[in-house]
């Protein structure tokens, strides 16, 4: 059985490498597609091995006062922030008032952002995972996750339907705040670093007695392939992958391809407004009507699932299970909420929170606070149903 597991893992990873090798020579972006595949697979492996799920981390901190996951998120933000600002300093030495760094996820700060992030947090609670975790859980054989992603596509279409009204009412005049324009790179690093340290101190104050993991001697091979990686290691690697992705391709994000597919299908079905005001002028997990079969973000997400699948196979964590009707409905409903929230907020916990804060965008901080508030509120309200139908443990 062990030989079969490792052989299957090697086959999946070989397929990932072969896909990157075949894509690299293609004209018009082949190298970017190839690198997207490799980075996506690495991201999926890290998420699966360290159980880096934003919802699970927030839930365990709120309900059980477990702090390791929260520290991992803060580490990811800190590592990514330092790397991003090193890149900014090399390619945009002076943060001018009329120019934003190319491609960085820096969005408008408005009531719509707060509402979208809050609803996204509720959707995570209902479905039991964030969107990135639903992708890596696909690699573990979670057969309810496709319904959450289908629901997210429907939520995106609903978001497109409400976009024009929100844009004209509150988003059009909302400020797009990039902190280096006011504070410079050094000032932004000092301010955000101080905020991250203050949050770490608050986490320590809030945290209860932490359960020590049993210590036992294991080989490095077993520790890497079978044991859960320490959350701090996952946070550092997530931050590093985020910097590499921005330097070579685009900021991390997992909803752009999903939203683009939803937008394309809705447009062909005549279900979109004739014009989505201002949507394509904002950075973030931008959606676009698809004209190519495979985009960089699409390659990244598919490879994320493959990387998580390889990691799950190696660890013996690939356990397909048919979902109940209740699981399907819950995941779909949560997905709809996350889709609407992610479209309205121009991204999710990866694209707007992680990539935004790393870039020094105020929108990233606002998203994170509102999303956490949504999770907290939903944990208080949607508690009895969860007790009757426990969520799968991801941590």
N, C-alpha and C positions, 0 to 999 in steps of 0.2 A: 504493500500500500504506500509506503514511504517513497519507494522508487517511482511509482506512478505519479505521486503528488509532485515530486521534484521534476519529473519528466514533463508533466503538464505545465509547470511553472516555466521551465526552460523554453517550451514550445511557444507560450504566449509572449514571453520576452523576445524571442527570436522573431516572431511575427511583427512586433513593434519596431525592432531594429530594421527588419526588412522593409517595412512600410516607409520608414524614414529614408532609407537608402534609395528606394524607388522614387520617392517624391523629390529628393534633392536636385536631380538634374532638370526638373521641369522648368520651362521658361516662366517668367512673370511670377516670381515668388516661391519657387520650389524649395529653396533653402529655408525660407521662413516656415513653410509647411513642415519640412523635416524637423526643424528645431522645435516647432510646436508639438509635434508628436513626442519627441524625447522629453521635453519639459512636462508635458501632460502626463506621461507615464510616471515620471519621477514624482510629480505632485500626487498622483493617485496612490502610489506606494506609501508616501509619507502620511497622507490622510488616513489610509487604512491601518498602517502599522501603529500610528500614534493616537488613533481614534480622535482626530482633530475635527470635531463637529461643534459648531458654534452653539447650537441649541443645547446639546448635551452638557457642554461646559457651563453654560449659563444656568441650566436647570440644576445641575449638581451643586453649583455655588449657592444658588438661592435656597434650595431645599435642604441640602446636606452640609453646606458651608465648606465644601471641598475646594481647595484653592489652586491645585496644581494646574488644572486646565486654564484658569484665568491667567495665571502667570505665563503659561505658554502663549496665549493670545498677546499679552503685553510684550513678551520677548519677540514675537513675530513682527509686531508693529515697530519695536525699537530697532531691530536688525534691518528691516525694510526701510525705515526712515533714514538711517545712516547711509545705506547703500544708494537710495534714491537721490539724496542730496549730494553725494559724491558724483553721481551721474549728472545731476543738474549743474554742478559747479564746473564740470568739464565741457558741457555742450551749451550751457546758457549761463556764462559767468556772472552776468548782471541781471537779476530778476526785474526786468523793466515793468512799468505800470501798465503797459498796453500789450503785453505779450505773455502767453501762458506756455509752459513746456509742452511740446508736441505729444498728443495722445494721452497725457496724464488725466486720471479720473478726477477732475475738479469740476464740481457741479454747482448749480444754483442752490442757495439756502433759502428755503421758503416753508410755509405751512404744508405745502404739498410733499416736500421731502420728509417732514416729521410724520405726516399721515401715512405715507408710503412705508416708511421704516417701521412704524408702530404696527401697521397691518401685517407687514412681513413677519414681525416677531410673533404675532398671534398665529399666523399660518404655520410657522415652525412648530409651535406648541401643538397645533391640531394634527399636523402630519407626523410629528415626532423627529424631524430632522430639518436642517437647512438644505438648500438646493445642492450645494457641493457634496454634502453627506449623502443625499439621495443618489448622486452619481456614483460615489465610491461604494455605496451599499449595493448597487447593481452588480458590482464585481464580487460581492459576497453572496449573491444569489437572492437578494431581497426582492421578491416578485411583487411586492406592493409598491415599491418605489416608482415603477413606470407610470402608475396611476397618479402619483404626486406630480411627476414631470408633465404628464398629459394635462392635469389640472392647471399647472403653471402656464402651459401654452394657452389655455382658455382664459386664464387670468390676464395674460398679456393682451389678448384681444380686447378684454373689458377695459384694460388700461388705455389702449389706443382709443377706445370709444369715449373715455372721459378726459383724454389728454387736452384737447382743444379748450374745453371749458376751464380746466385748471390752469393751463398755460396763460390764457388771456386774463384770468382773475388774479393769480398770485405768482406765477413763475416768470412771466415776461419781464417784470421789473425787479425780480429778486437778484440780490448781489451774488456774484461768483467770486468767492473769497479764497485767494491763494496766499497763505500767510507770508511766504518770502517776499511778496511785493510790499508788505508793510514792515516786516521785521528783518529782511535779509535771510540768507541761508543760516548763518550762525545763530541769529536770534530765534529762528524757527526751531532749529535743533534744540536749543536751550529750553525754549518754552515747552515744546512737545515732550522733550525728555523729562522736564520737571513734572508735567502732567502725568506721564507714564509712571514716574516714581511715586507721585502722590496716590495714583490708583493702586499701585502695588502695596503701598502702606495701608490703604483702605481695605484691600483684600486681606492683608494679614490681620487687621483689626476685626474684620467680619468673620474670618475663618475660624472654624472650630478645631478640635483635636483631629489631626490627620491620621488616617489608618496607614500604618507602616506595612509595606509589602514584605512578604516573607523572603528572607535572604537565603538563597541556595546557590551552590556552585553550578554554573552552567557554562558550556563552551561558548565562545564568541559566535560561532555559526548558529547555535541554538538561540542565542540571545537576539540575533538579527532577524532570523527567519520565523521564530516561533513566539518569542516573548513580546508583549506589548512594549513599544519603545517609550522611554520616559517622555512625558508631555513637553518638557523643556526642549528636548532634542527635536521634537516635531515642530515646535514654535520657531526655533532657530532655522531649521531647514525650509519651512514655509516662507520666512522672511527672505532667505537667500534665493529661493526660486523666484520669488516676486521681483527681486532686483534683476536677476538674469533675464527674466521675461521682459521686463520693461526696457532693459538695455538693448536687447536684440530684436524684439518683436513688438510687444504691446503689454500694457499692464495686465496683471492677473484678473480674470473674470470668467464666470461660467454660465452666464445667462444670454450673452449676445447672440450665439447661434440659435438657442431655443427661441428667443424673441424674434429673430429674423425669420425662422421657419414659420412661426405663428403669424407674423406680419405678411409674409408672402402668400400663405394660404388664405388668410382673411381678405387680402386685396383681390386675389383671383376669384374669391366667392362674392365679391362686392360688399363685404362686411366692414370696410373701413371708411372713415371720412375721406372726402376727395383730397384734403390737405391736412397734414399733421403739423400744426403751426410750430415752427422753431425746433422741432424734435431733433432734426439731423444736424443742428448747429452746436449741440452740447456734447462734451466728452462724457465718458462713462461706458457702461456696457451697451453701446449703441446698437440699435437694431436697424436693419436695412432690408429692402426687398432683395431676395437672393437672385443673383445672375450667374453665380458660379456654384458648382456642385459642392466644393469643400473649401471652407474658409479657414483661416488660422485658428480662430476660436473653435470651430467645429472639429478640426484635427486635434486640438488640445483636449477637448472634452471627451472625444472617443478614446484617445490614448489614456486619459485619466481613468476611465472605466477599465481599460485593459490592464493598466498598471495595478489598480486595486484588485483586479481579478487574479493577477499573478501573485501578489502578496498574500491574498486570501488562500489561494491554492497551496502555497508553500507552508502557511501556518496551520492548515487544516481548518480554516474558517469559512470555506466555501460551502454553505449549507442551504441550498434552495428549499423554500417552503411555500406551499400554496397559501395565499392570503385568504382570510375570511371576507365575506361581503362587508362586514363592519370595517375591516382594515382598508379595503378598497375605497369605501365611501369617505373614511376619515382622511386617507392620503389624498384623495382627489380634492376634497374640500380645502384641506390645508394648502394644496398646490395652487388652487385658484386664488387664495388669499396672498400667497407668496408671489404669484405671477403679477397680480395687480399692484402689489406693493413694490416689487422689483422694477416693474416698468415705470411706475410713477416716480420712484426714487432714482431711476437711471442706473440700477445695479442692485446687487445683493450684499451679503456679508463679505464676500470676496472682492467683488468689483468696486463697491462704494465704500465699505468700511476699511478693509485691508489696504487696497490700492489707493484709496483716497487719503487716509491718514499718512501712509508712507510718503505721499506726494506733498503733504503739508496743506491739504484741502480742508477747510472748515466743514464742508459738507460731509466728510468722512466721520468727523467727531459727532456731528448732529445725528447722522444715521445711526451710529453705534449707540448713542444714548437713547434715542427713540425706540430702536429695535429692542434693546434690553428692557425698556419700560413695557413694551408690548409683550415680551416673554413673561415678565413678572406679573403683569395683569392677567394674562391668560392662565398662568399657573394657579392663580388665586381663584379664577372663575371656572375654568375647565378642569376641575380636580376630581369630582365624583365619577365622570365617565372614564377617566384614566385609571382610577382604582379598579373599575370593573373590567377594564381591558388593558392590562399593562403594556407599556411600550417596550419594544426590544431594547435590551441594554447595549449601548454602544460604547460605554466607558468602563 
